[in-house]
Amino acid sequence: MEHPFTWHSFLLSFSHQLDFLPEPTFMALVVVLIVLALALSFRRAVLKAVDPAVPEDRLGSRNIMEMAVELVVSLSDSIIGKQERKYVPFFGSLFIFILISNLLGLVPGFTPPTSFFSSNLALGLVVFVAYNYWGVRANGVHYIKQFLGPVIFLAPLFILIELASHIFRPISLSIRLFGNMFGDHMVLEIFTGLTKLVIPVLFYILGTLVSVIQAAVFTILSIIYVAMAISHEH
């Protein structure tokens, strides 16, 4: 099977000095640049607005970013509560990065970073470190009690179970996102190569829906992990 064209391979054909930059890293950097461009465009639009509280009457970067932020805030409020909105920037960054990564796979020549297991594992590990850090900060040494179980003589067994459960969380997040995005990207490539017109449009629509859902699922699970970690009742 012939490998499809990608901008990463195109750049490598001109300069082998970029061999040190693997495709997942290259695509992640592209997503970071897109996110920064959207953030700067959003900031400029807000500064120019007569009343920042009034939405724009046309679809632009400001409206798109506001919808994304509103979605993340509503998810966070419903799971953790309004009193914990200090975590929203973290959740919002995850959601926007993953969403743009997923949607980038719908653009010819771009492979979504989320279709690589290594990229998703990195995201999962970031979530893992974050919720454990916040759990310790919120509960101190009492955070460790969740690993010991209800009675002390069962502590060795519960330590093994809880450690396995926590270690599997970033792996589970990675596999779920990787499987869905890799499969979606592969199906889109196959049907675009076979039919060229009409049918691929349906898969682009489906791909967009899958991209949004998978970004939301990853974010929701991350919010749940943080909520469980900072809760005072383990």
VOTORLO-436149 format. One record per residue (C-alpha): residue in three letters; x negated, y negated, z. Coordinates in steps of 0.25 Angstrom, whole numbers, padded with zeros to 4 digits, always signed. Each point is the difference from the previous one (the first is absolute). Layout:
<recs>
ALAXYZ
...
</recs>
This chain:
<recs>
MET+0000+0000+0000
GLU-0006-0013-0004
HIS-0002-0010+0011
PRO+0008-0013-0001
PHE-0006-0013-0001
THR-0004-0008+0013
TRP-0006-0013+0002
HIS-0010+0006+0009
SER-0005+0010-0010
PHE+0000-0012-0010
LEU-0009-0008+0009
LEU-0009+0012+0002
SER-0002+0001-0015
PHE-0006-0014+0000
SER-0008+0001+0013
HIS-0005+0012+0007
GLN-0005-0009+0011
LEU+0015+0002+0005
ASP-0002+0015+0002
PHE-0001-0003+0015
LEU+0014-0005+0000
PRO+0009+0012+0000
GLU+0014-0002-0006
PRO+0008+0000+0013
THR-0009-0011+0005
PHE+0001-0008-0013
MET+0015+0001+0000
ALA+0001-0004+0015
LEU-0008-0012-0003
VAL+0009-0004-0011
VAL+0012+0002+0009
VAL-0007-0009+0010
LEU-0002-0011-0010
ILE+0014+0001-0004
VAL+0005-0001+0014
LEU-0009-0012+0002
ALA+0005-0007-0012
LEU+0015+0002+0004
ALA-0004-0005+0014
LEU-0006-0013-0005
SER+0011-0002-0010
PHE+0010+0002+0011
ARG-0007-0010+0009
ARG-0001-0010-0011
ALA+0015+0001-0003
VAL+0004-0001+0015
LEU-0009-0013+0001
LYS+0007-0006-0012
ALA+0014+0003+0005
VAL+0008-0011+0005
ASP+0006+0009+0011
PRO-0007+0013+0002
ALA+0012+0006+0007
VAL+0008-0001-0013
PRO-0003+0011-0010
GLU-0004-0003-0015
ASP+0011+0000-0010
ARG-0009+0008-0010
LEU-0007+0013+0002
GLY-0015-0002+0003
SER-0011+0005+0009
ARG+0006-0008+0012
ASN+0013+0008-0002
ILE-0006+0013-0002
MET-0009-0001+0012
GLU+0011-0005+0009
MET+0008+0012-0004
ALA-0011+0009+0004
VAL-0002-0007+0013
GLU+0014+0000+0003
LEU+0001+0015-0002
VAL-0012+0003+0009
VAL+0005-0009+0011
SER+0014+0007+0000
LEU-0007+0013+0000
SER-0009-0004+0012
ASP+0012-0007+0007
SER+0009+0013-0001
ILE-0011+0009+0005
ILE-0009-0007+0010
GLY+0008-0013+0003
LYS-0001-0015-0003
GLN-0009-0001+0012
GLU-0011+0007-0007
ARG-0001-0008-0013
LYS-0015-0002+0003
TYR-0002+0013-0008
VAL+0008-0004-0012
PRO-0012-0006-0007
PHE-0007+0014+0000
PHE+0013+0007-0005
GLY+0002-0010-0010
SER-0014+0001-0005
LEU+0001+0015-0001
PHE+0014-0001-0008
ILE-0005-0010-0010
PHE-0013+0006-0003
ILE+0007+0014-0002
LEU+0011-0006-0008
ILE-0009-0007-0009
SER-0009+0012-0001
ASN+0012+0009-0004
LEU+0005-0010-0010
LEU-0013-0002-0007
GLY+0001+0015-0004
LEU+0011-0005-0009
VAL-0009-0009-0008
PRO-0008+0007-0012
GLY-0015+0002+0003
PHE+0002-0001+0015
THR+0000+0012+0010
PRO+0006-0003+0013
PRO-0009+0001+0012
THR+0011+0007+0007
SER-0002+0012-0010
PHE-0013+0003+0006
PHE+0000+0008+0013
SER-0013-0007+0005
SER+0007-0014+0000
ASN+0012+0005+0007
LEU-0008+0007+0011
ALA-0007-0014+0002
LEU+0013-0006+0002
GLY+0005+0011+0009
LEU-0013-0002+0009
VAL+0002-0015+0001
VAL+0014+0003+0005
PHE-0005+0011+0010
VAL-0011-0009+0005
ALA+0010-0012+0001
TYR+0011+0007+0008
ASN-0009+0007+0010
TYR-0007-0013+0002
TRP+0013-0008+0003
GLY+0005+0012+0008
VAL-0012-0001+0009
ARG+0001-0015+0001
ALA+0014+0000+0004
ASN+0000+0012+0010
GLY-0015+0000+0004
VAL-0004+0014+0006
HIS+0015+0004+0001
TYR-0001+0002-0015
ILE-0008+0012+0002
LYS+0011+0007+0008
GLN+0008+0003-0012
PHE-0011+0010-0004
LEU+0002+0007+0014
GLY+0014+0005-0001
PRO+0010+0000+0011
VAL-0007+0009+0010
ILE-0015+0001+0003
PHE-0002+0015-0002
LEU+0005-0001-0014
ALA-0009-0012-0003
PRO-0011+0008-0008
LEU+0011+0006-0009
PHE+0007-0014-0002
ILE-0014-0007-0003
LEU-0002+0010-0012
ILE+0014-0002-0005
GLU+0000-0015+0001
LEU-0014-0002-0006
ALA+0004+0009-0012
SER+0013-0008-0001
HIS-0007-0013+0000
ILE-0012+0004-0009
PHE+0011+0006-0010
ARG+0007-0014-0001
PRO-0010-0007-0009
ILE-0001+0013-0009
SER+0015+0001-0001
LEU+0001-0015-0004
SER-0011+0002-0010
ILE+0006+0013-0006
ARG+0014-0005-0001
LEU-0004-0013-0007
PHE-0010+0007-0009
GLY+0009+0011-0005
ASN+0011-0009-0004
MET-0008-0011-0007
PHE-0009+0010-0007
GLY+0012+0008-0005
ASP+0007-0012-0004
HIS-0012-0006-0007
MET-0002+0014-0007
VAL+0014+0001-0005
LEU+0000-0014-0005
GLU-0013+0002-0008
ILE+0006+0013-0006
PHE+0013-0005-0005
THR-0006-0013-0005
GLY-0010+0008-0008
LEU+0011+0009-0006
THR+0011-0009-0003
LYS-0006-0014+0000
LEU+0014-0007+0000
VAL+0014+0000+0008
ILE-0003+0012+0009
PRO-0012-0006+0007
VAL+0008-0012+0003
LEU+0009+0009+0009
PHE-0013+0005+0007
TYR-0005-0015+0002
ILE+0013-0003+0007
LEU-0001+0013+0008
GLY-0015-0003+0003
THR+0004-0014+0005
LEU+0010+0006+0010
VAL-0010+0011+0005
SER-0011-0011+0002
VAL+0009-0008+0009
ILE+0005+0012+0007
GLN-0013+0006+0003
ALA-0006-0014+0005
ALA+0012-0001+0009
VAL-0001+0014+0005
PHE-0015-0002+0003
THR+0003-0013+0007
ILE+0012+0006+0008
LEU-0009+0011+0005
SER-0011-0009+0004
ILE+0010-0009+0008
ILE+0005+0013+0007
TYR-0014+0004+0004
VAL-0003-0014+0006
ALA+0014+0000+0007
MET-0003+0013+0007
ALA-0014-0004+0003
ILE+0003-0013+0007
SER+0013+0005+0007
HIS-0002+0001+0015
GLU+0008+0013+0000
HIS-0008+0011-0006
</recs>
